[in-house]
Amino acid sequence: MACRFTYQGKTYDQDGLVDALRKMPPEHAQKYIPGSSLPDMPFKQTEQWAGLALKRMIQKAAEEGKTRVSWTPGEAQAARYDLSKHFDELQAIPSIDEGKPTKTWWPKGKGGRTFDSITTDNDGNILKSGQVWGDIKGKNIADVIGKDVAEKGLKEGPQTLTGVDLKVGGAGMKGFYDQMLPKIVEKIGKQYGVKVKYAEGAPPFKVPDLPPGYALKESPVASMRTISGKQYWVEDPEGKYVPGSRSYRSGDHSKAIVAGVEDQWLARHAPDLKDRARDILPKKIPYFDIPPKMRDDILKKGFPLFSDSSVGAPISAEEHSSDNKINVKRPVNQAKTAPEINAPKRAAGGRVVASNIDHSPSEAQKRAGNYSKDHVFIQGLDITIENAKGKERSGIGKDGKAWKVRMPAHYGYLRGANHIGADGDHVDIYLGPHTKSKHVFVVNQIDADSKQFDEIKVCLGFGSLQQALHTYEQGFSDGKGLQRVGSVVATDMTSFKNWLKNGNTKKPYASIAKIAH
């Protein structure tokens, strides 16, 4: 007998009640679910969310082959929000605009130079502003000059803010970056002996290049704000002005603004802000090194909350007791390729049939490639499988010694005349269990001894980087799998196919965007 529920005069079956509950605000629906309670917010403590962010940064560094992580100290972070380094004075003057009471904000820069004004209502909502501020209409003045300064300026009557009134409190910044982060880092890396150290002096600085398609523009200008006699700005790929990118100093200043490193640039290059270097450029920069054992463990297992429960789980090959080759319909419009010896038709969807493969070819057959293999067609990729998961792969190493390994995943290569790797053979591929996954992990493999680039290995059908790298590591019999990882690039199927079509498969993987620029 089906259960019926009455709620606010209406009768529902179980599915109907669930739909009704889903439409309610969570805090309201919870009242009608006996014994339930809304889950508490995860990572709500500063140590928790900061630790999560640090783990992600450490993992990213390990994935990209980096060995050190650093950050700017609290002093530099606080200085970024110190308006006294930009203005000598900020006036907030009561005014009338279209019959309504407003406030006009007039910043005065170093040397008495004035900036364009900003007009807000009495709640700080920006109604209009000069061109130098970019597109800030609709924002709150607190988002532009900081909450503390905005609250002072919004007080009744005219307000003139100078000196300490323009400073944004830095105690919190220093406590977080100088005390809390080092403690969290050392807690995360305790078992590896990780300690936070300090480097002397400011880090090297180079103005980042503009994103692809963006362009730096300039024109002569007569303005008391200009130093160079020109104005500079950046336009996006559609030729539109990038808000806030205008500079009266130099083109590099505009580029630094767009890249979000204006403070660092001004600290080194602004002749009228000599004191900025003292406040912006830190004397000691905190950092920590990632020990090799920590890096290997991260790549193999991941961090808690980043590890994949399926790592190391069995990935079964499709076995058949019969030696007969299966006949699976080819994908629609898939053109046939040149015949191979004893090759069955390609199976759509990635089902590998181990019995289609000769797992004991002679060395001569391996060199010639004339032995039975299986073939699959996955997400538009034509893949030949030489070794099924769980089967033994063997060969002769460069040192003349024989080796063998039980394969942790299906292993083969990408078919296609353009898919030739650095070793002169087709690009190799490990095929995992998640054949519908849009993730592709590309290993730029290096020689374990010389550390020179060797070839590319593709990991397709894996749910996470950890799972892919765990499989890659198990594909070597000498225990040096991770020592062969020069770098790993996580990409998507569309970008990967674009690289196969237009990139250089004989060189380390790079996105087409990076190749083009």
C-alpha positions as CSV (number, residue, x, y, z in Angstrom):
1,M,0.0,0.0,0.0
2,A,1.5,3.3,-1.1
3,C,2.0,6.0,1.6
4,R,0.1,9.3,1.3
5,F,1.0,12.5,2.9
6,T,-1.1,15.6,3.7
7,Y,0.6,19.0,3.7
8,Q,-1.1,22.4,3.9
9,G,-4.4,20.8,2.9
10,K,-3.1,18.9,-0.1
11,T,-2.4,15.2,-0.3
12,Y,0.8,13.9,-1.9
13,D,2.3,10.6,-2.6
14,Q,6.0,10.2,-1.6
15,D,7.4,11.6,-4.8
16,G,5.0,14.5,-4.8
17,L,6.0,15.4,-1.3
18,V,9.7,15.3,-2.1
19,D,9.0,17.7,-5.1
20,A,7.1,20.0,-2.8
21,L,9.9,20.0,-0.2
22,R,12.5,20.7,-2.9
23,K,10.7,23.9,-3.8
24,M,10.8,25.2,-0.2
25,P,13.7,27.2,1.3
26,P,15.9,24.6,3.0
27,E,15.4,26.1,6.5
28,H,11.6,25.8,5.9
29,A,11.6,22.3,4.4
30,Q,13.8,21.0,7.3
31,K,10.9,21.5,9.7
32,Y,8.9,18.8,7.9
33,I,11.6,16.2,7.8
34,P,11.7,14.4,11.2
35,G,15.1,13.8,12.7
36,S,16.9,15.9,10.1
37,S,19.0,19.0,10.4
38,L,20.7,21.3,8.0
39,P,24.4,20.4,7.7
40,D,26.8,23.0,9.2
41,M,28.9,25.0,6.8
42,P,32.1,23.2,5.8
43,F,35.5,24.9,6.2
44,K,34.0,27.8,8.1
45,Q,37.0,28.2,10.4
46,T,39.8,30.3,9.0
47,E,42.3,27.4,9.6
48,Q,40.1,25.0,7.7
49,W,39.5,27.0,4.5
50,A,43.0,28.4,4.5
51,G,44.3,24.8,4.9
52,L,42.1,23.7,2.0
53,A,43.5,26.4,-0.2
54,L,47.1,25.6,0.8
55,K,46.6,21.9,0.0
56,R,45.3,22.8,-3.4
57,M,48.3,25.0,-4.1
58,I,50.8,22.3,-2.9
59,Q,49.0,19.7,-5.0
60,K,49.1,22.1,-8.1
61,A,52.8,22.7,-7.5
62,A,53.5,18.9,-7.3
63,E,51.5,18.3,-10.5
64,E,53.4,21.0,-12.4
65,G,56.8,19.8,-11.2
66,K,57.4,22.9,-8.9
67,T,59.4,22.4,-5.7
68,R,58.7,25.5,-3.7
69,V,55.7,27.6,-2.7
70,S,55.8,31.2,-1.4
71,W,53.5,34.1,-0.7
72,T,53.8,37.8,0.1
73,P,53.8,38.7,3.8
74,G,51.1,40.6,5.7
75,E,53.0,43.9,5.4
76,A,52.8,43.8,1.6
77,Q,49.2,42.6,1.6
78,A,48.1,45.5,3.8
79,A,50.0,48.0,1.8
80,R,48.0,47.1,-1.3
81,Y,44.9,48.6,0.4
82,D,46.6,51.6,1.8
83,L,45.1,54.6,0.0
84,S,47.7,57.0,1.5
85,K,50.1,55.5,-1.0
86,H,47.8,56.7,-3.8
87,F,46.3,60.0,-2.4
88,D,47.4,62.7,-0.1
89,E,43.8,63.6,0.5
90,L,40.3,62.4,-0.2
91,Q,37.3,64.8,0.2
92,A,33.7,63.6,0.5
93,I,31.5,66.7,-0.1
94,P,27.7,66.8,0.2
95,S,26.1,67.7,-3.1
96,I,22.9,67.7,-5.1
97,D,22.5,65.7,-8.3
98,E,19.2,65.9,-10.3
99,G,17.5,67.2,-7.2
100,K,18.7,64.3,-4.9
101,P,21.2,64.5,-2.1
102,T,24.5,62.9,-3.1
103,K,28.2,63.0,-2.1
104,T,31.0,63.8,-4.4
105,W,34.4,62.2,-3.7
106,W,37.5,64.1,-4.8
107,P,40.8,62.4,-4.5
108,K,44.0,64.5,-4.6
109,G,47.1,62.6,-5.7
110,K,50.7,63.1,-4.8
111,G,52.1,66.5,-5.7
112,G,48.6,68.0,-5.6
113,R,47.4,66.3,-8.8
114,T,43.6,65.7,-8.8
115,F,41.8,62.6,-10.1
116,D,38.3,62.5,-11.6
117,S,35.5,62.6,-9.1
118,I,33.0,59.9,-8.1
119,T,29.4,60.7,-7.2
120,T,27.4,58.5,-4.9
121,D,24.1,58.5,-3.1
122,N,24.2,58.8,0.7
123,D,24.4,55.0,1.0
124,G,27.6,55.0,-1.1
125,N,26.1,53.5,-4.3
126,I,28.0,55.0,-7.2
127,L,25.9,57.0,-9.6
128,K,28.6,58.3,-12.0
129,S,32.4,58.7,-12.1
130,G,35.1,60.2,-14.3
131,Q,36.6,58.1,-17.1
132,V,39.8,57.3,-15.2
133,W,37.8,55.1,-12.8
134,G,36.5,52.8,-15.6
135,D,33.1,51.2,-15.4
136,I,32.2,51.3,-11.7
137,K,28.7,52.7,-11.9
138,G,26.3,50.6,-9.7
139,K,29.1,49.4,-7.3
140,N,29.4,50.7,-3.8
141,I,32.2,53.2,-3.0
142,A,33.4,50.7,-0.4
143,D,34.3,48.3,-3.2
144,V,36.5,51.0,-4.7
145,I,38.2,52.6,-1.7
146,G,37.7,50.1,1.0
147,K,35.0,49.7,3.7
148,D,36.9,51.6,6.5
149,V,37.6,54.6,4.4
150,A,34.1,54.6,2.9
151,E,32.5,54.6,6.3
152,K,34.5,57.7,7.3
153,G,33.6,59.6,4.2
154,L,29.9,58.7,4.4
155,K,29.5,60.4,7.7
156,E,27.2,63.5,7.8
157,G,28.7,66.7,6.4
158,P,31.9,67.3,4.5
159,Q,34.7,64.9,5.3
160,T,38.4,65.4,4.5
161,L,40.5,62.3,4.9
162,T,44.3,62.4,5.1
163,G,47.2,60.4,6.5
164,V,46.0,57.7,8.9
165,D,42.4,58.2,7.9
166,L,43.3,56.7,4.4
167,K,45.0,53.6,5.9
168,V,43.2,50.3,5.8
169,G,43.9,48.3,9.0
170,G,46.7,45.8,8.4
171,A,46.8,43.9,11.7
172,G,44.5,41.3,10.4
173,M,46.6,40.9,7.2
174,K,49.8,40.4,9.2
175,G,48.2,38.0,11.6
176,F,46.9,35.8,8.7
177,Y,49.9,35.9,6.3
178,D,52.7,36.1,8.9
179,Q,51.4,33.9,11.7
180,M,48.5,31.7,10.7
181,L,49.6,30.5,7.3
182,P,53.1,29.4,8.5
183,K,51.5,27.3,11.3
184,I,49.0,25.7,8.8
185,V,51.8,24.9,6.4
186,E,53.9,23.2,9.0
187,K,50.9,21.3,10.3
188,I,50.1,20.0,6.8
189,G,53.8,19.0,6.1
190,K,54.7,17.9,9.6
191,Q,55.3,14.2,8.7
192,Y,57.7,15.4,5.9
193,G,59.6,17.8,8.1
194,V,58.3,20.9,6.2
195,K,59.4,24.2,7.8
196,V,58.6,27.8,6.6
197,K,61.7,29.8,5.8
198,Y,62.3,33.3,4.7
199,A,64.1,34.7,1.7
200,E,65.7,38.1,1.8
201,G,64.7,40.8,-0.6
202,A,61.9,41.3,-3.1
203,P,61.3,38.6,-5.7
204,P,62.3,39.1,-9.4
205,F,59.5,41.0,-11.2
206,K,58.4,41.0,-14.8
207,V,55.3,42.5,-16.2
208,P,53.1,39.7,-17.4
209,D,52.1,39.6,-21.1
210,L,48.6,40.5,-22.0
211,P,46.1,37.7,-22.5
212,P,45.8,36.4,-26.1
213,G,43.9,38.9,-28.3
214,Y,44.3,41.8,-25.9
215,A,46.2,44.9,-27.3
216,L,48.0,47.8,-25.7
217,K,47.0,51.2,-27.1
218,E,48.4,54.7,-26.7
219,S,47.8,58.3,-27.8
220,P,49.3,61.8,-27.0
221,V,47.4,63.6,-24.3
222,A,47.7,67.0,-22.6
223,S,46.9,66.4,-18.9
224,M,48.4,67.4,-15.6
225,R,48.1,63.7,-14.6
226,T,50.5,62.5,-17.3
227,I,54.2,61.9,-16.8
228,S,55.1,60.6,-20.3
229,G,52.9,63.0,-22.4
230,K,50.9,60.0,-23.5
231,Q,48.0,58.0,-22.2
232,Y,47.9,54.2,-22.4
233,W,45.1,51.7,-22.2
234,V,44.3,48.1,-23.0
235,E,41.5,46.8,-25.3
236,D,40.0,43.3,-25.3
237,P,39.8,41.0,-28.3
238,E,36.6,42.8,-29.4
239,G,38.3,46.2,-29.3
240,K,36.6,47.4,-26.2
241,Y,38.4,49.4,-23.4
242,V,39.3,47.2,-20.4
243,P,37.9,49.2,-17.4
244,G,40.6,50.6,-15.2
245,S,43.5,49.9,-17.6
246,R,44.2,53.6,-18.4
247,S,47.6,54.8,-17.4
248,Y,49.4,58.2,-17.7
249,R,52.8,56.6,-16.8
250,S,53.6,53.9,-19.3
251,G,52.3,51.0,-21.3
252,D,53.8,48.5,-18.8
253,H,51.8,50.2,-16.1
254,S,48.6,49.5,-18.1
255,K,49.7,45.9,-18.6
256,A,50.4,45.6,-14.9
257,I,47.0,46.9,-14.0
258,V,45.3,44.3,-16.2
259,A,47.5,41.5,-14.7
260,G,46.6,42.6,-11.2
261,V,50.2,43.5,-10.2
262,E,50.0,47.3,-10.3
263,D,51.4,47.7,-6.8
264,Q,54.5,45.7,-7.6
265,W,55.1,47.7,-10.7
266,L,54.6,51.1,-9.0
267,A,56.9,50.0,-6.2
268,R,59.8,49.7,-8.7
269,H,59.0,52.2,-11.4
270,A,57.0,55.1,-10.0
271,P,59.4,58.0,-9.6
272,D,57.0,60.1,-7.5
273,L,56.2,57.2,-5.1
274,K,59.7,56.4,-3.8
275,D,58.3,55.5,-0.4
276,R,56.1,52.8,-2.0
277,A,59.1,50.4,-2.3
278,R,59.6,50.5,1.4
279,D,55.9,49.5,2.1
280,I,55.1,47.3,-0.9
281,L,58.2,45.3,-1.4
282,P,58.7,42.9,1.5
283,K,62.1,42.5,3.1
284,K,61.5,38.8,3.9
285,I,59.3,36.5,1.9
286,P,58.0,33.3,3.5
287,Y,58.3,30.1,1.5
288,F,58.6,26.3,2.0
289,D,60.1,23.5,-0.1
290,I,58.2,20.4,-1.1
291,P,60.3,17.4,-0.2
292,P,60.5,14.6,-2.9
293,K,58.7,12.1,-0.6
294,M,55.8,14.6,-0.1
295,R,55.5,15.2,-3.8
296,D,55.5,11.5,-4.6
297,D,52.8,10.9,-2.0
298,I,50.7,13.8,-3.3
299,L,50.8,12.5,-6.9
300,K,50.1,9.0,-5.9
301,K,47.5,9.4,-3.2
302,G,46.5,13.1,-3.1
303,F,45.5,15.0,0.0
304,P,42.5,14.1,2.1
305,L,39.5,15.6,0.3
306,F,41.5,15.4,-2.9
307,S,42.2,11.7,-3.1
308,D,40.1,9.4,-5.3
309,S,38.6,6.3,-3.6
310,S,38.8,4.4,-6.9
311,V,42.6,4.7,-7.0
312,G,44.0,1.2,-7.2
313,A,40.6,-0.4,-7.6
314,P,40.5,-3.3,-10.1
315,I,39.8,-2.3,-13.7
316,S,38.7,-5.5,-15.4
317,A,39.3,-6.3,-19.0
318,E,36.5,-7.8,-20.9
319,E,37.4,-11.5,-21.1
320,H,35.9,-14.1,-23.5
321,S,36.4,-17.8,-23.3
322,S,36.0,-18.1,-27.1
323,D,38.8,-17.1,-29.5
324,N,36.2,-15.9,-32.0
325,K,36.4,-12.2,-32.8
326,I,33.3,-10.2,-31.8
327,N,31.4,-8.3,-34.4
328,V,30.3,-4.9,-33.0
329,K,28.6,-2.3,-35.2
330,R,30.8,0.6,-36.2
331,P,29.8,4.1,-35.1
332,V,27.8,5.9,-37.7
333,N,29.9,7.6,-40.4
334,Q,33.1,6.1,-39.1
335,A,35.3,5.5,-42.1
336,K,37.2,2.2,-42.3
337,T,41.0,2.3,-42.0
338,A,43.7,0.1,-43.5
339,P,43.3,-3.5,-42.4
340,E,45.5,-5.0,-39.7
341,I,46.4,-8.6,-39.2
342,N,43.6,-10.4,-37.3
343,A,42.0,-7.0,-36.3
344,P,38.3,-7.0,-35.3
345,K,36.0,-4.1,-35.9
346,R,36.3,-1.2,-33.5
347,A,34.0,-1.2,-30.5
348,A,32.2,2.0,-29.7
349,G,32.2,3.0,-26.1
350,G,35.6,1.7,-25.1
351,R,34.9,-2.0,-24.4
352,V,38.2,-3.8,-24.6
353,V,38.1,-7.5,-25.5
354,A,41.3,-9.1,-24.1
355,S,40.9,-12.3,-26.2
356,N,41.3,-10.2,-29.4
357,I,44.9,-9.5,-28.4
358,D,48.0,-11.6,-28.8
359,H,49.7,-11.0,-25.5
360,S,52.8,-13.1,-26.3
361,P,54.2,-11.7,-29.5
362,S,57.8,-12.3,-30.4
363,E,60.3,-9.4,-30.2
364,A,60.3,-9.3,-34.0
365,Q,56.5,-9.1,-34.1
366,K,56.6,-6.3,-31.6
367,R,59.1,-4.3,-33.7
368,A,57.0,-4.9,-36.8
369,G,53.7,-4.5,-35.1
370,N,52.2,-7.5,-36.9
371,Y,50.3,-9.2,-34.2
372,S,46.7,-9.2,-33.1
373,K,45.4,-6.2,-31.2
374,D,42.1,-4.8,-30.1
375,H,40.5,-1.6,-31.3
376,V,38.1,0.9,-29.6
377,F,36.6,4.1,-30.7
378,I,36.1,6.6,-27.8
379,Q,34.8,10.1,-28.0
380,G,36.0,10.4,-31.6
381,L,39.4,8.9,-30.9
382,D,40.6,5.8,-32.7
383,I,42.6,3.7,-30.3
384,T,44.6,0.5,-30.7
385,I,45.0,-1.6,-27.5
386,E,48.2,-3.7,-27.4
387,N,47.9,-4.8,-23.7
388,A,44.7,-5.4,-21.8
389,K,44.5,-4.5,-18.1
390,G,45.9,-7.3,-15.9
391,K,48.0,-8.8,-18.8
392,E,51.8,-8.9,-18.8
393,R,53.8,-6.5,-20.9
394,S,57.5,-7.2,-21.5
395,G,60.4,-6.0,-23.5
396,I,64.1,-5.2,-23.7
397,G,65.4,-2.0,-22.0
398,K,68.0,0.4,-23.2
399,D,70.5,-1.4,-21.0
400,G,69.8,-4.7,-22.8
401,K,68.0,-6.2,-19.8
402,A,64.6,-7.8,-20.1
403,W,61.7,-6.3,-18.1
404,K,58.1,-7.1,-17.6
405,V,55.1,-5.6,-15.8
406,R,51.5,-6.4,-15.2
407,M,49.5,-3.7,-16.8
408,P,47.4,-1.5,-14.4
409,A,45.1,-0.4,-17.3
410,H,44.5,-1.0,-20.9
411,Y,47.5,0.3,-22.9
412,G,48.0,1.1,-26.5
413,Y,48.3,4.0,-28.9
414,L,46.3,6.6,-30.8
415,R,45.8,5.7,-34.5
416,G,46.4,8.4,-37.1
417,A,49.1,9.5,-39.4
418,N,49.6,12.8,-37.5
419,H,49.7,11.1,-34.1
420,I,53.4,10.2,-34.0
421,G,55.4,10.8,-30.8
422,A,59.0,11.7,-30.1
423,D,60.0,8.0,-30.2
424,G,58.8,7.7,-33.8
425,D,55.9,5.5,-32.8
426,H,52.2,6.5,-32.3
427,V,51.4,8.5,-29.1
428,D,50.9,6.0,-26.3
429,I,47.8,5.9,-24.2
430,Y,46.6,4.4,-20.9
431,L,42.8,3.8,-21.0
432,G,41.0,3.9,-17.7
433,P,37.5,2.8,-16.7
434,H,35.7,6.1,-17.1
435,T,35.6,6.3,-20.9
436,K,32.9,9.0,-20.9
437,S,35.1,11.4,-18.8
438,K,36.0,14.6,-20.6
439,H,39.2,14.8,-18.6
440,V,42.5,14.1,-20.3
441,F,45.8,13.9,-18.4
442,V,49.0,14.3,-20.5
443,V,52.3,13.3,-19.0
444,N,55.4,14.9,-20.5
445,Q,57.6,12.0,-19.8
446,I,61.3,12.5,-19.1
447,D,64.2,10.0,-18.9
448,A,64.5,8.8,-15.3
449,D,68.3,9.3,-15.4
450,S,69.1,12.2,-17.8
451,K,65.8,14.1,-17.0
452,Q,65.6,15.0,-20.7
453,F,62.2,14.9,-22.4
454,D,61.4,11.4,-23.7
455,E,57.9,11.3,-25.1
456,I,54.2,11.9,-24.3
457,K,52.0,9.5,-22.4
458,V,48.2,10.1,-22.5
459,C,45.9,9.0,-19.7
460,L,42.3,8.9,-20.8
461,G,39.2,7.6,-19.0
462,F,40.3,8.5,-15.5
463,G,38.3,10.4,-12.9
464,S,41.1,12.3,-11.3
465,L,44.7,13.2,-11.7
466,Q,45.6,11.0,-8.7
467,Q,44.0,8.0,-10.3
468,A,45.8,8.7,-13.6
469,L,49.2,9.1,-12.1
470,H,48.8,6.0,-9.9
471,T,48.1,4.0,-13.0
472,Y,51.0,5.6,-14.8
473,E,53.4,4.8,-12.0
474,Q,52.3,1.1,-11.9
475,G,53.1,0.8,-15.6
476,F,56.8,0.6,-14.8
477,S,58.6,-2.4,-13.4
478,D,61.6,-0.5,-12.0
479,G,59.7,1.6,-9.4
480,K,60.8,4.9,-11.1
481,G,57.5,5.8,-12.6
482,L,57.0,9.1,-10.9
483,Q,60.7,10.0,-11.5
484,R,59.7,10.0,-15.2
485,V,57.0,12.6,-14.7
486,G,58.5,15.9,-16.1
487,S,55.1,17.6,-15.8
488,V,51.4,16.7,-16.1
489,V,48.9,18.8,-18.0
490,A,45.2,18.3,-17.1
491,T,43.1,19.3,-20.1
492,D,39.7,18.6,-21.6
493,M,38.8,16.5,-24.6
494,T,38.1,19.4,-27.0
495,S,41.5,21.0,-26.3
496,F,43.2,17.7,-26.5
497,K,41.8,17.0,-29.9
498,N,42.7,20.4,-31.1
499,W,46.3,19.7,-30.0
500,L,46.3,16.4,-31.8
501,K,45.2,18.2,-35.0
502,N,47.3,21.3,-34.8
503,G,50.0,20.8,-32.2
504,N,53.4,19.1,-32.2
505,T,53.1,15.6,-30.8
506,K,56.8,15.1,-30.8
507,K,57.4,17.9,-28.2
508,P,56.1,18.4,-24.6
509,Y,52.4,18.9,-24.6
510,A,51.2,22.5,-24.6
511,S,47.8,23.9,-25.4
512,I,47.2,25.5,-28.8
513,A,46.7,28.9,-27.1
514,K,50.2,28.6,-25.7
515,I,51.6,27.4,-29.0
516,A,50.1,30.3,-30.9
517,H,51.4,32.9,-28.5
